[in-house]
Amino acid sequence: MPNGQYGQQQPPAGGQWYPPEWPDRIRALADGSLTPVEPRRAATVMLLRDTPGGPIVHMLRRRTSMAFAGGAYAYPGGGVDPRDEEHQVGWAGPAREEWAARLGTDPATAQAIVCGAVRETFEEAGVLLAGQTPDTVVGDTTGDDWEADRQALVARELSFAQFLDRRGLRLRSDLLGAWARWITPEFEPRRYDTWFFVAALPEGQRTRNASTEADRTVWIRPAEAAARYDEGELLMMPPTISTLRSLEPYGTAAGALAAAGAQDLTPVLARAALEGGEVVLSWPGHDEFTRRVRHGGPA
């Protein structure tokens, strides 16, 4: 769940996370005493399901007991497994070269990112975007045998390529649409370069809370989730609420998936600066997240 990377604190306005240690870390970055760590590649999926009232999105709430981002809502997701760069996986949909051009990477890295999105959705929600042929999807992923494989993936005892091979499956990359890309701020000790994808829940499959990091899951309309964030009821990190708002215009899951190709994948990276007596934190193109804190003052 990589978009749970922003720390534990009380929300100052609405449901936006703002860790109390950020001002000190920003000052350290500015004076050169903090060296940014290299972000780890990650993928997360906004899983949609149609209802008479419009599409709803699957979200997980991070356990309140967690050391960081406890109680925050996010999507299924996690770090990319480097092994998925090394092995040719069963594949259907746009070629790896097309995905590389879309994601701004090389084909091997693009394969690993897409694999990461599909694998994490299976690991954390029990939903698998794969089928035995290029135009089919598995209809049911419940049962002891599926759970054994899921647990082996979580434990990294089984690579995703091995999982697909042993079940005779092809990854359905055409069921994913790349939607956004956010990079954890440079002053954070745990950083991710995260690609956000959109996908529709396959017919016959159902979600479940399979994540050890989540204490509940919900299906909710993006507009409702955003409204509850604005009221301070649902806590979220900037990438989560931003992508939620961007889903609001679409009346169907298929409509959102069709619109994915036009989404801007320019990486969003927070900027931190010292201006006069204030620490200013901003995300280019996302003014609602701008924060100003007195230089030397509390968060």
RAVENSUL-V566534 format. One record per backbone hydrogen bond with DSSP energy under -0.5 kcal/mol. CO is the residue of the C=O (numbers start at 1). NH is the residue of the N-H. E is the energy in kcal/mol with one decimal. If there is no record, write none. Layout:
<<CO	NH	E> <CO	NH	E>>
This chain:
<<1	4	-1.5> <6	19	-0.7> <8	20	-0.6> <13	16	-1.7> <15	236	-2.6> <16	12	-0.5> <19	22	-1.5> <21	25	-1.9> <22	26	-3.0> <23	27	-2.3> <24	28	-2.1> <25	29	-2.3> <26	30	-2.3> <27	31	-2.2> <28	32	-0.6> <28	33	-1.5> <28	34	-1.3> <29	32	-0.7> <34	36	-0.5> <40	193	-2.7> <41	80	-2.5> <42	195	-2.2> <43	78	-2.2> <44	197	-2.5> <45	47	-1.0> <45	76	-0.6> <46	199	-1.9> <47	58	-2.3> <48	201	-3.0> <49	56	-2.6> <51	54	-2.2> <55	222	-0.5> <56	49	-2.2> <57	220	-2.1> <59	218	-2.5> <60	62	-0.6> <60	74	-2.6> <61	215	-2.2> <61	216	-0.8> <62	71	-1.6> <63	66	-1.8> <69	72	-1.9> <71	235	-0.5> <72	62	-3.0> <73	237	-0.5> <74	60	-2.7> <76	45	-2.4> <78	43	-2.3> <80	82	-0.6> <81	84	-2.2> <82	85	-1.9> <82	86	-0.5> <83	86	-0.8> <83	87	-1.0> <90	171	-2.9> <92	173	-2.1> <95	99	-2.1> <96	100	-2.5> <97	101	-1.9> <98	102	-2.0> <99	103	-2.9> <100	104	-1.5> <100	105	-2.0> <106	110	-2.6> <107	111	-2.4> <108	112	-1.9> <109	113	-2.3> <110	114	-2.5> <111	115	-2.8> <112	116	-2.3> <113	117	-2.0> <114	118	-2.2> <115	119	-3.3> <116	120	-2.5> <117	121	-1.5> <118	122	-1.7> <119	123	-2.9> <120	124	-2.7> <121	125	-1.7> <121	127	-1.4> <122	126	-1.4> <124	210	-1.6> <124	211	-0.7> <125	208	-1.5> <127	129	-0.5> <128	130	-1.4> <129	172	-2.3> <130	138	-2.7> <131	170	-3.4> <133	136	-1.5> <143	147	-2.3> <144	148	-2.3> <145	149	-1.8> <146	150	-2.5> <147	151	-2.6> <148	152	-1.9> <149	153	-2.1> <150	154	-2.4> <151	155	-2.2> <152	157	-2.2> <152	158	-1.4> <153	156	-1.3> <159	163	-2.2> <160	164	-2.5> <161	165	-2.5> <162	166	-2.6> <163	167	-1.1> <164	168	-0.6> <164	169	-2.6> <165	168	-1.2> <170	131	-2.1> <171	92	-2.3> <171	173	-1.3> <172	175	-1.8> <173	176	-1.4> <175	200	-0.5> <177	198	-2.4> <180	196	-3.3> <181	268	-2.0> <182	194	-2.9> <183	270	-0.6> <185	188	-1.7> <189	191	-0.6> <191	40	-2.3> <192	184	-2.5> <192	194	-0.8> <193	42	-2.3> <194	182	-2.3> <194	196	-0.5> <195	44	-2.1> <196	179	-3.6> <196	180	-1.4> <197	46	-3.3> <198	177	-1.9> <199	48	-3.1> <202	205	-1.7> <208	210	-1.5> <211	214	-0.7> <213	63	-2.7> <216	61	-2.7> <218	59	-2.8> <218	220	-0.5> <220	57	-3.2> <221	225	-2.6> <222	226	-2.5> <223	227	-2.2> <224	228	-2.3> <225	229	-1.8> <226	230	-2.5> <227	231	-1.5> <228	233	-2.4> <228	234	-1.4> <229	232	-1.8> <235	73	-3.3> <236	17	-1.4> <237	240	-0.7> <237	241	-1.9> <238	242	-2.3> <239	243	-2.1> <240	244	-2.2> <241	245	-2.3> <242	246	-1.6> <243	247	-0.8> <244	247	-1.2> <244	248	-0.7> <245	248	-0.9> <247	250	-1.7> <252	256	-1.7> <253	257	-2.5> <254	258	-2.5> <255	259	-1.3> <256	260	-0.6> <257	260	-1.0> <259	262	-1.4> <260	263	-1.8> <263	265	-0.5> <267	269	-0.6> <268	183	-2.8> <269	284	-0.6> <271	282	-2.6> <273	275	-0.6> <273	280	-3.2> <274	276	-0.5> <275	278	-2.0> <277	295	-6.0> <278	275	-2.7> <278	280	-0.6> <279	281	-0.5> <279	293	-2.6> <280	273	-2.1> <281	291	-2.8> <282	271	-3.8> <282	284	-0.5> <283	286	-2.6> <286	283	-0.5> <286	289	-1.7> <287	290	-1.7> <291	281	-2.9> <293	279	-3.9> <294	297	-2.4>>
